[in-house]
Amino acid sequence: MKHPLYRSFMMLLTEILGGQDLPFRKRLAHFLLGIFAAKTIVFSNIADELSTLNANSTKSESYERALRRTLSDSRLSWNIVYRPLLKKILSFEELEGEKKCPVYLLIDETCRKGDFRILVAAIACQGRAIPIAWEVWRGQEKRKEKGFYWKRVSKLLKKVRRVLPPNLQVIVIGDRAFGVPPFVDLVLKQGWDWLARLQKQTCFVRQDSCKQLSEILPSVGFYRAYGELFKKAGWRKASLVCKWKRKYKGAMFLGSSLPLTWDLIALYRKRALIECLFRDWKSSGWQWESSQVQDFYHHKRQILMMAIATLLALCRGQEQALILLNESSSHRRTRPFEAKKSLFQMGLQGIRTSLYQSSKPPSQWVLYISSEQNNWSEELHHYRAHIEPIKK
């Protein structure tokens, strides 16, 4: 295929997979091209789009068989394909050596109709989450083995460690399922900080006074203190911040290894970005739940292709965002039209424009992890409203 976007994918894959044979790289490039053309991970739709794009007489059935052969290839793995891709694309230059500019690592779990579960670790970046590593298992599998879940979490964090530069400060953020001693111990073992929501029955001790969190803040209000958490597991030192507004059904309890400050509440809100990633994979992006793949190993490789497509879309979206931030201001005080789209949506549109129109694909695929962690649309609104340049 001579399409410029296909050649761009091939150049990138050749850089990271130069040791693999050419047919393997071609199949991956075709797969990616089809995902962006169809805007889905569903095989039949991808095959139809590839058949339409290609000028020869290859039928959709042939493309669908080729896609299934790709998912049968054991080389399509996180270690062989995705890890070198992250090393190539992610740029931490601005953060390296600066302890005051941490990386926010979000961790959460989702599923596909209950049959496959996936635990994902992602980095917060300008209002979106970049998928870094994941662990997949069948829906009922974790019940069979004692400590199954935390072994998976440990394996996940070790994967992330292999991607990130060693001198970065990492803050791992999780919801209520991760506000427990096993998670805290695994994060601290990596030399990172943790921030998680706690359950109301968790015990907290301060100045020889031990109470459950529900007793500390029984009604609407705020509370913060430094002490120790998790009585039954043998006390871990932590900062505790509690918040209960009238519109909340109950109080929000946050524990962290970070210094005690009210900013922990705002920092915890970044956890919602991984929910946006799951939405990009499901309803508003790749239609993961519509996939009919049932084989476990095929499903793992399908998730890998979905993560690669997400990564490339974010690269293109950030490139488009930088162009908009450098344009002259229109002196409008209202929210710019362009700011209504996320990095993922802009990137998907940009790649599809390269696919069907004359615009050129990116000359290089790179994604900058910046010290500026604001949503890119908020940055654009700030720039257009105040007519001030945004520092890169």
C-alpha positions as CSV (number, residue, x, y, z in Angstrom):
1,M,0.0,0.0,0.0
2,K,1.3,3.4,-1.0
3,H,-0.8,5.6,1.4
4,P,1.3,8.2,3.2
5,L,-0.2,7.3,6.6
6,Y,0.6,3.7,6.0
7,R,4.2,4.6,5.2
8,S,4.4,6.7,8.3
9,F,3.3,3.8,10.4
10,M,5.8,1.5,8.6
11,M,8.7,4.0,9.4
12,L,7.7,4.1,13.0
13,L,7.4,0.3,13.3
14,T,10.7,-0.2,11.5
15,E,12.5,2.0,14.0
16,I,11.2,0.0,17.0
17,L,10.9,-3.4,15.4
18,G,13.9,-3.4,13.0
19,G,14.8,-6.9,14.1
20,Q,11.4,-8.4,13.2
21,D,10.6,-9.6,9.7
22,L,8.9,-7.3,7.1
23,P,5.6,-9.2,6.8
24,F,5.0,-8.8,10.6
25,R,5.6,-5.0,10.4
26,K,3.3,-4.8,7.4
27,R,0.5,-6.6,9.1
28,L,0.7,-4.3,12.1
29,A,0.7,-1.2,9.9
30,H,-2.4,-2.5,8.0
31,F,-4.1,-3.2,11.3
32,L,-3.4,0.3,12.6
33,L,-4.6,1.9,9.4
34,G,-7.8,-0.1,9.6
35,I,-8.5,0.8,13.2
36,F,-8.3,4.5,12.4
37,A,-10.3,4.1,9.2
38,A,-13.1,2.2,10.9
39,K,-12.8,4.0,14.3
40,T,-13.4,0.7,15.9
41,I,-11.5,-2.5,17.0
42,V,-14.3,-4.7,15.5
43,F,-12.7,-7.0,12.8
44,S,-15.4,-7.0,10.2
45,N,-15.5,-3.1,10.2
46,I,-11.8,-2.9,9.9
47,A,-11.7,-5.4,7.1
48,D,-14.4,-3.5,5.2
49,E,-12.5,-0.2,5.5
50,L,-9.2,-1.8,4.4
51,S,-10.9,-3.3,1.4
52,T,-12.3,0.2,0.5
53,L,-9.0,1.9,0.9
54,N,-7.0,-0.5,-1.1
55,A,-7.2,-0.1,-4.9
56,N,-6.7,-3.8,-5.7
57,S,-9.4,-6.4,-5.7
58,T,-8.6,-7.9,-2.2
59,K,-11.9,-8.8,-0.5
60,S,-12.9,-8.0,3.1
61,E,-12.8,-11.7,4.0
62,S,-9.1,-11.8,3.1
63,Y,-8.3,-8.8,5.3
64,E,-10.3,-10.3,8.2
65,R,-8.3,-13.6,8.0
66,A,-5.1,-11.5,7.9
67,L,-6.2,-9.6,11.1
68,R,-6.9,-12.9,12.9
69,R,-3.4,-14.2,11.9
70,T,-1.9,-11.1,13.3
71,L,-3.6,-11.7,16.7
72,S,-2.2,-15.3,16.6
73,D,1.3,-14.0,16.5
74,S,3.0,-14.3,19.9
75,R,5.4,-11.5,19.0
76,L,2.5,-9.1,19.4
77,S,3.2,-8.5,23.1
78,W,3.8,-5.6,25.6
79,N,7.5,-6.4,26.0
80,I,8.3,-6.8,22.2
81,V,6.1,-4.1,20.7
82,Y,4.6,-1.7,23.2
83,R,7.5,-1.2,25.5
84,P,10.0,0.0,22.8
85,L,7.1,2.0,21.3
86,L,6.7,3.9,24.6
87,K,10.5,4.4,24.8
88,K,10.5,5.9,21.3
89,I,7.4,8.1,21.7
90,L,7.3,9.4,25.3
91,S,9.5,12.3,26.1
92,F,10.3,13.1,29.8
93,E,13.0,15.6,29.1
94,E,11.3,18.4,30.8
95,L,10.7,16.4,34.0
96,E,14.0,14.5,34.3
97,G,16.0,15.7,37.3
98,E,13.1,17.9,38.6
99,K,11.7,16.4,41.8
100,K,9.1,19.2,42.0
101,C,7.5,18.0,38.7
102,P,6.1,14.5,39.4
103,V,4.5,12.0,37.1
104,Y,0.9,11.1,38.0
105,L,0.4,7.3,37.6
106,L,-3.3,6.4,37.6
107,I,-4.4,2.8,38.3
108,D,-7.8,1.3,37.9
109,E,-9.7,-1.8,36.6
110,T,-12.4,-2.2,34.0
111,C,-13.9,-5.1,32.1
112,R,-15.5,-6.2,28.8
113,K,-19.0,-7.4,29.6
114,G,-17.7,-9.2,32.6
115,D,-15.8,-11.9,30.6
116,F,-12.4,-10.3,30.6
117,R,-11.0,-7.9,33.2
118,I,-8.1,-5.5,32.7
119,L,-6.1,-3.6,35.3
120,V,-4.5,-0.5,33.7
121,A,-1.7,1.9,34.7
122,A,-1.8,5.2,32.8
123,I,0.0,8.6,33.0
124,A,-2.0,11.8,33.3
125,C,-1.2,14.2,30.5
126,Q,-3.1,17.4,29.6
127,G,-6.5,16.1,30.4
128,R,-6.1,12.6,29.2
129,A,-4.5,9.3,30.3
130,I,-1.7,7.6,28.4
131,P,-1.9,3.8,28.7
132,I,1.5,2.5,29.9
133,A,0.9,-1.1,31.1
134,W,-1.9,-3.5,31.9
135,E,-2.8,-6.9,33.2
136,V,-5.6,-9.1,31.7
137,W,-7.4,-12.1,33.2
138,R,-10.6,-14.0,32.7
139,G,-13.6,-12.8,34.8
140,Q,-13.6,-15.5,37.4
141,E,-9.9,-16.3,37.5
142,K,-8.8,-14.2,40.5
143,R,-11.0,-16.2,42.9
144,K,-8.9,-19.4,42.4
145,E,-5.6,-18.1,43.8
146,K,-4.8,-16.5,47.1
147,G,-3.2,-13.0,46.7
148,F,-3.9,-13.2,42.9
149,Y,-4.9,-9.5,42.6
150,W,-1.9,-8.0,44.4
151,K,0.4,-10.2,42.4
152,R,-1.0,-8.7,39.3
153,V,-0.7,-5.1,40.7
154,S,3.0,-5.9,41.6
155,K,3.6,-7.1,38.1
156,L,1.9,-4.1,36.6
157,L,4.0,-1.6,38.7
158,K,7.2,-3.4,37.6
159,K,6.2,-3.0,34.0
160,V,5.8,0.7,34.5
161,R,9.2,0.9,36.3
162,R,10.8,-0.5,33.1
163,V,9.4,2.4,31.0
164,L,9.9,5.5,33.3
165,P,13.3,7.2,33.7
166,P,14.8,6.3,37.1
167,N,15.0,9.8,38.5
168,L,11.4,10.8,38.3
169,Q,9.1,11.3,41.2
170,V,6.0,9.1,40.7
171,I,2.7,9.6,42.5
172,V,0.3,6.6,42.1
173,I,-3.3,7.5,42.5
174,G,-6.1,4.9,43.0
175,D,-9.7,4.7,44.1
176,R,-11.2,3.1,47.2
177,A,-10.2,-0.4,46.1
178,F,-6.6,0.6,46.4
179,G,-6.8,2.3,49.8
180,V,-5.5,-0.9,51.6
181,P,-2.1,-2.0,53.0
182,P,-1.0,-4.3,50.1
183,F,-1.3,-1.5,47.6
184,V,0.5,1.0,49.9
185,D,3.4,-1.5,50.4
186,L,3.8,-2.3,46.7
187,V,4.0,1.4,45.8
188,L,6.5,2.2,48.5
189,K,8.6,-0.8,47.5
190,Q,9.1,0.9,44.1
191,G,10.2,4.1,45.9
192,W,7.1,6.0,44.8
193,D,4.4,8.0,46.6
194,W,0.8,6.9,46.9
195,L,-2.6,8.6,47.1
196,A,-5.8,6.6,47.5
197,R,-9.4,6.9,48.7
198,L,-10.0,5.1,52.0
199,Q,-12.9,3.1,53.3
200,K,-14.8,4.6,56.2
201,Q,-14.1,1.7,58.5
202,T,-10.3,2.2,58.2
203,C,-8.6,3.0,61.5
204,F,-6.5,6.1,62.0
205,V,-4.4,6.8,65.1
206,R,-3.1,10.3,66.1
207,Q,-1.7,11.2,69.5
208,D,-2.7,7.9,71.0
209,S,-6.3,8.3,69.8
210,C,-7.5,5.5,67.6
211,K,-10.8,6.0,65.7
212,Q,-12.5,4.7,62.5
213,L,-12.6,7.4,59.8
214,S,-16.4,7.5,60.0
215,E,-16.0,8.7,63.6
216,I,-13.5,11.3,62.8
217,L,-15.8,13.1,60.4
218,P,-19.4,12.0,61.2
219,S,-21.1,15.0,59.5
220,V,-20.5,17.7,56.9
221,G,-17.1,19.4,57.3
222,F,-13.4,19.1,56.7
223,Y,-10.5,17.4,58.5
224,R,-6.9,16.8,58.0
225,A,-4.1,15.3,60.2
226,Y,-0.9,13.3,60.0
227,G,-0.8,10.0,61.8
228,E,-1.0,6.2,61.0
229,L,-3.5,4.1,59.1
230,F,-4.5,0.4,58.9
231,K,-4.5,-1.0,62.5
232,K,-4.9,-4.7,61.6
233,A,-2.0,-4.7,59.1
234,G,0.4,-3.0,61.5
235,W,0.1,0.9,61.1
236,R,1.5,2.8,58.1
237,K,2.4,6.5,58.5
238,A,0.2,8.7,56.2
239,S,-1.4,12.0,55.7
240,L,-5.2,12.0,56.1
241,V,-7.6,14.5,54.4
242,C,-11.3,14.3,54.8
243,K,-14.0,16.2,53.0
244,W,-17.8,16.1,53.3
245,K,-19.9,18.6,51.4
246,R,-23.7,18.9,51.7
247,K,-24.2,17.5,48.2
248,Y,-22.2,14.4,49.0
249,K,-23.9,11.3,50.3
250,G,-20.9,10.6,52.5
251,A,-17.5,11.8,53.4
252,M,-14.4,11.4,51.1
253,F,-11.4,10.1,53.0
254,L,-8.0,10.3,51.3
255,G,-4.7,8.8,52.5
256,S,-1.3,9.5,51.1
257,S,2.4,9.3,51.7
258,L,2.7,12.9,50.4
259,P,3.0,15.9,52.8
260,L,-0.2,16.9,54.5
261,T,-2.0,19.6,52.5
262,W,-5.5,20.4,51.2
263,D,-4.1,20.1,47.6
264,L,-4.4,16.3,48.0
265,I,-8.1,16.7,47.2
266,A,-7.4,18.4,43.9
267,L,-4.7,15.9,43.1
268,Y,-7.1,13.0,43.6
269,R,-9.4,14.4,41.0
270,K,-6.8,13.4,38.3
271,R,-7.9,9.8,38.9
272,A,-11.0,10.6,36.7
273,L,-8.7,10.8,33.7
274,I,-8.4,7.0,33.5
275,E,-12.2,6.8,33.3
276,C,-11.9,9.0,30.2
277,L,-9.4,6.5,28.8
278,F,-11.8,3.6,29.4
279,R,-14.5,5.7,27.6
280,D,-12.2,6.2,24.7
281,W,-11.7,2.4,24.5
282,K,-15.5,1.7,24.8
283,S,-18.4,4.0,23.9
284,S,-16.7,7.1,22.4
285,G,-13.7,5.5,20.8
286,W,-12.7,2.0,19.7
287,Q,-16.0,0.2,20.6
288,W,-14.1,-2.5,22.6
289,E,-17.3,-4.0,24.1
290,S,-18.6,-4.7,20.6
291,S,-15.6,-6.9,19.8
292,Q,-16.5,-10.6,19.4
293,V,-13.0,-11.9,20.2
294,Q,-13.3,-14.8,22.7
295,D,-9.9,-16.4,22.8
296,F,-7.9,-15.1,25.8
297,Y,-4.6,-14.6,24.0
298,H,-6.2,-13.0,21.0
299,H,-8.0,-10.7,23.3
300,K,-4.8,-9.6,25.0
301,R,-3.2,-8.8,21.7
302,Q,-6.4,-6.9,20.6
303,I,-6.0,-4.7,23.7
304,L,-2.4,-4.1,22.7
305,M,-3.5,-2.9,19.3
306,M,-6.1,-0.7,20.9
307,A,-3.5,0.8,23.2
308,I,-1.1,1.5,20.3
309,A,-3.9,3.3,18.4
310,T,-4.7,5.4,21.5
311,L,-1.1,6.3,21.9
312,L,-0.7,7.5,18.3
313,A,-4.0,9.4,18.5
314,L,-2.7,11.3,21.6
315,C,0.5,12.1,19.8
316,R,-1.4,13.6,16.9
317,G,-3.8,15.4,19.3
318,Q,-0.9,17.0,21.2
319,E,0.6,18.1,17.9
320,Q,-2.7,19.8,16.9
321,A,-3.0,21.4,20.4
322,L,0.4,23.0,20.2
323,I,-0.5,24.5,16.8
324,L,-3.7,26.0,18.2
325,L,-1.8,27.4,21.3
326,N,0.7,29.1,19.0
327,E,-1.9,30.7,16.8
328,S,-2.8,34.4,17.2
329,S,-5.7,35.1,19.6
330,S,-9.1,35.9,18.3
331,H,-9.8,38.1,21.3
332,R,-12.8,35.9,22.3
333,R,-13.6,35.6,26.0
334,T,-15.8,32.6,25.5
335,R,-14.6,29.0,25.4
336,P,-13.0,28.4,21.9
337,F,-14.7,25.9,19.7
338,E,-11.5,23.8,19.4
339,A,-11.4,23.4,23.2
340,K,-14.5,21.3,23.2
341,K,-12.5,18.3,22.0
342,S,-10.1,16.2,24.0
343,L,-6.6,15.3,22.9
344,F,-7.8,11.9,21.9
345,Q,-10.7,13.3,19.8
346,M,-8.5,15.9,18.1
347,G,-5.9,13.2,17.4
348,L,-8.4,10.8,15.9
349,Q,-9.8,13.5,13.7
350,G,-6.3,14.6,12.6
351,I,-5.2,11.1,11.7
352,R,-8.4,10.5,9.8
353,T,-7.8,13.8,7.9
354,S,-4.4,12.4,6.9
355,L,-6.1,9.2,5.8
356,Y,-8.8,10.7,3.6
357,Q,-7.5,14.1,2.7
358,S,-4.3,15.7,1.5
359,S,-2.9,16.7,4.9
360,K,0.4,15.1,5.7
361,P,0.9,12.6,8.6
362,P,3.3,13.6,11.4
363,S,6.9,13.7,10.4
364,Q,7.7,12.1,13.8
365,W,5.6,10.5,16.5
366,V,6.3,12.1,19.9
367,L,4.3,12.7,23.1
368,Y,5.7,15.2,25.6
369,I,5.1,14.6,29.3
370,S,5.1,18.1,30.5
371,S,5.3,19.8,33.9
372,E,2.1,21.6,32.9
373,Q,-0.6,19.1,33.9
374,N,-3.6,21.3,33.1
375,N,-6.3,20.1,30.6
376,W,-5.1,21.4,27.2
377,S,-8.5,23.0,26.6
378,E,-8.2,25.0,29.8
379,E,-4.8,26.2,28.6
380,L,-6.3,27.2,25.2
381,H,-9.2,29.1,26.9
382,H,-6.7,30.9,29.2
383,Y,-4.6,31.9,26.2
384,R,-7.5,33.1,24.1
385,A,-9.1,35.0,27.0
386,H,-6.0,36.7,28.4
387,I,-4.0,36.9,25.2
388,E,-0.8,35.7,26.8
389,P,1.6,33.2,25.4
390,I,1.7,29.7,26.9
391,K,5.1,28.6,28.0
392,K,6.1,25.3,26.6
